[in-house]
């Protein structure tokens, strides 16, 4: 172990580049304002890395941001849905040419109406709605027969719609909308109740059906988005995200995406996304990635052998094209002194370097009942890890 830094969380953010510097900024005119009023914004010159977009400031939130929390099953799914959509967007909208902004084209009311089921004529009459308002993208529930049979046959496939905007700077120092990314969160498990406050039941949706229904919904979404102000002639990326069940300990993942050209309102080709998360240890990881699971098991055994106050070691591995790209390890311990934290952190940092290959990014979080104790980060090809000890 070559480096130990004892710093507070605030200093950690500054030291690691997680808090951008605003000493140098670029002032631009936001030409996307729907009210057509002059509005100056700034683009911070500092960029954490080419993996992240710069953001237009002051930060403008999406009208739909409150919906995602109630529509997505877990916090893990929520984070991956957002960051995964950004990751896919880097292909058509590279980070060195585009600036990120939360979606401003699709309104909250529109998203809410699109997430509904389609209604029958009788249901429209009962709800006092017109045919033009019948825009739900989930299948009809006719309301006849046993609810279990109805939902088994016609579950709700679409859980949420997420929009990101990508802006470009023109020669006259204005930023304009250069692209839109849309994520469709799909249910791998649909939950329902036969009566209000009653028992919750579930319908599992197979991958083939989910892909088919997702593509059908996406085709309709593209047509509708094209009719909205500001979206008529910009490229649109649309991705299908399969969210996991409510009790899953790993997030879902995008399964496919398509890019629609600026002058098109139809999808011509879908691209598969080979991304997946695995939990270590687990039988699924052991079955599909035996060597990686074995390496983690040996790492875990060494942690358990050295420190008697061990509580648990869990890994979350992110795979792209069947190759592990990032491993996040969480270790819970019972510590009785700061020296014990230092000693254990040094030991674990050495194990990280010994057990995991150079091409892999590894982040290890060590915590106790008092909270986060230390953080070990090994970037790709690092010869030594960065280690941070949190002060109380």
C-alpha angles and dihedrals in degrees: 000000000000106000137039121174119189105202141142123252092256091055090045092060091051095044096049098047095249091125111061122223116238096193089108118038138158118229114216137170115245105228094179096075107128091209089060091229123143109261127173120210134175133228111208110231092216115089122186093217141319088271091072134060124235112241131225113242138248084049113242116208125212121254088230100051095108093057098063094067094057096040101048119075102223141012088244091057091046094054094045092046090057100039093040091055089051090050093053090046093061090078099061094022109038118203094238093059106032135058121214126238131166113256117285102167104070113057127220091247091052094050091048092051093046092052091059125096119259109261132224120234090258092051091050090053092048092050091043092237130144126234089252089061092054094098103130114140097204119087125272120270102204091196095230127118130008113343092223092057092045094051094042088057098038113024121169107265101180116068104167146352119220124191129197125183126211118202131200129204117234128209092262091060096257127129118223134180107273102170146355129219121198125190121199112202109209128196117243084180123030116205125204143161127223090212135014112280088003131127117306118238129191140215117202115216118208121232096246093053092045092053093048095047091043092055091049092051092045092054090055093045091055092052091049096045090052089063093056123098113269096014102081100098110019129098115263127205115199123188135187115225121193108209119205130236121283092256096049117125093202127055128250123249144219111269101187144349141192135202118219116204122242094258099039134088098189137072114241102176139016123210120210117234113214100200128129142159124226132192120228119241101030138121090241092057091045091053099046103029107025098163094049091045090051092051091051091047091054090048090050092048091054091050091051094047097052102045122044094198093066116142105174147331119207130173131201111199125195116207129195118187090350092304123111110241103171135017122195114195125195119196122186117198140166108236127189100184142019090243088060090053090051094048095047093046092052091049094049092047089058091049091051091055092045101047106036127064126248094248092060126090110219127188117186122192118194116195142168135189086281092061134254112003105175144349129215119194125187113184123198111293093001113156092202132019128244110240128194127189115200118224120217 
